[in-house]
Amino acid sequence: QVQLVESGGGLVQPGGSLRLSCAASGSIFSMYTMGWYRQFPGKQRELVAAITSGGSTNYAGSVKGRFTIFRDNAKSTVDLQMNSLKPEDTAVYYCNQRRFWYDSGSWGQGTQVTVPS
């Protein structure tokens, strides 16, 4: 029943900005921890940023200070504002929703972000 749809991916030049958005449906959105993950080719999916139902955030060290995660419970969306993009940010970005920290939760289909070198 839960559906997560990402949007906003694309190709941007180094130093540029991009905003990813994830729209959730089929759940009481405000109860869930939301996160953005990314997956590099041949690598495991890794956490980029997460925000709990209470608004606490967590960022990967590689993006701290450049990326910001925020949520709008009224709209059931979670966004990832990405600034100062680097080629090493190139990956498929996924939206995740989970009720508990130990749940794998639900995933969006992913959106490609490409930052050429």
C-alpha positions as CSV (number, residue, x, y, z in Angstrom):
1,Q,0.0,0.0,0.0
2,V,2.9,2.4,0.7
3,Q,4.2,4.2,-2.3
4,L,7.2,6.4,-2.5
5,V,7.8,8.5,-5.6
6,E,11.1,10.4,-6.1
7,S,11.6,13.3,-8.4
8,G,14.1,16.0,-9.1
9,G,17.1,14.0,-10.2
10,G,19.1,14.9,-13.2
11,L,22.5,16.1,-14.4
12,V,24.1,19.1,-12.8
13,Q,27.6,20.6,-13.0
14,P,30.0,20.4,-10.1
15,G,29.2,23.0,-7.6
16,G,25.6,23.1,-8.6
17,S,22.5,22.4,-6.7
18,L,19.6,20.0,-7.0
19,R,16.6,19.3,-4.9
20,L,15.1,15.8,-4.6
21,S,11.6,15.3,-3.5
22,C,9.8,12.1,-2.3
23,A,6.1,12.0,-2.1
24,A,4.6,9.3,0.1
25,S,1.2,7.8,0.0
26,G,-0.6,5.0,1.8
27,S,0.6,5.7,5.3
28,I,0.3,8.0,8.2
29,F,3.4,9.9,7.0
30,S,4.1,11.8,10.2
31,M,4.7,8.6,12.1
32,Y,7.6,7.5,10.0
33,T,11.3,8.1,9.8
34,M,12.2,9.2,6.3
35,G,15.5,8.9,4.7
36,W,17.5,9.4,1.5
37,Y,19.9,6.7,0.5
38,R,22.2,6.4,-2.5
39,Q,23.8,3.6,-4.3
40,F,27.0,3.8,-6.3
41,P,27.6,1.2,-9.1
42,G,28.7,-2.1,-7.6
43,K,28.3,-0.8,-4.0
44,Q,25.8,-1.2,-1.2
45,R,23.1,1.3,-0.7
46,E,24.1,3.8,1.9
47,L,22.4,6.4,4.0
48,V,22.7,10.0,2.9
49,A,20.4,11.6,5.3
50,A,17.4,10.7,7.6
51,I,14.8,12.6,9.5
52,T,12.7,11.1,12.3
53,S,9.1,11.7,13.0
54,G,10.3,14.1,15.7
55,G,12.5,16.0,13.3
56,S,15.9,14.7,14.4
57,T,18.3,14.4,11.5
58,N,21.3,12.3,10.6
59,Y,23.7,12.9,7.8
60,A,26.5,11.0,6.2
61,G,29.8,12.7,6.9
62,S,30.4,13.1,3.2
63,V,27.4,15.3,2.7
64,K,27.2,17.1,6.0
65,G,27.2,20.8,5.4
66,R,26.2,20.4,1.8
67,F,22.9,18.5,1.9
68,T,19.8,19.2,4.0
69,I,16.9,16.9,4.6
70,F,13.5,18.3,5.5
71,R,10.0,17.0,5.7
72,D,6.6,18.4,5.2
73,N,4.1,16.3,7.1
74,A,1.1,18.2,5.7
75,K,2.2,17.3,2.2
76,S,3.7,13.9,3.1
77,T,6.9,14.8,1.4
78,V,10.6,14.6,2.3
79,D,13.1,16.6,0.3
80,L,16.8,16.5,0.0
81,Q,18.4,19.8,-0.9
82,M,21.8,19.1,-2.4
83,N,24.3,22.0,-2.7
84,S,27.9,22.1,-3.8
85,L,27.5,18.9,-5.7
86,K,30.6,16.9,-6.6
87,P,31.2,14.2,-9.1
88,E,31.4,11.7,-6.3
89,D,27.8,12.4,-5.5
90,T,26.8,10.7,-8.7
91,A,24.5,7.8,-7.8
92,V,21.0,6.6,-7.8
93,Y,19.1,8.2,-4.9
94,Y,16.4,6.4,-3.1
95,C,13.7,7.5,-0.7
96,N,13.0,5.3,2.3
97,Q,10.2,5.1,4.8
98,R,10.3,3.1,8.0
99,R,8.4,3.0,11.2
100,F,11.1,1.6,13.4
101,W,14.9,1.8,13.1
102,Y,15.2,-1.9,12.7
103,D,12.7,-2.1,9.8
104,S,13.9,-2.0,6.3
105,G,10.8,-0.2,5.4
106,S,9.6,0.8,2.0
107,W,11.6,2.2,-0.9
108,G,11.0,4.4,-3.9
109,Q,12.1,3.5,-7.4
110,G,15.2,5.7,-7.3
111,T,16.2,8.7,-9.2
112,Q,19.5,9.3,-10.9
113,V,21.8,12.2,-10.0
114,T,24.8,12.7,-12.2
115,V,27.5,15.2,-11.6
116,P,30.1,15.1,-14.3
117,S,33.8,15.6,-13.6
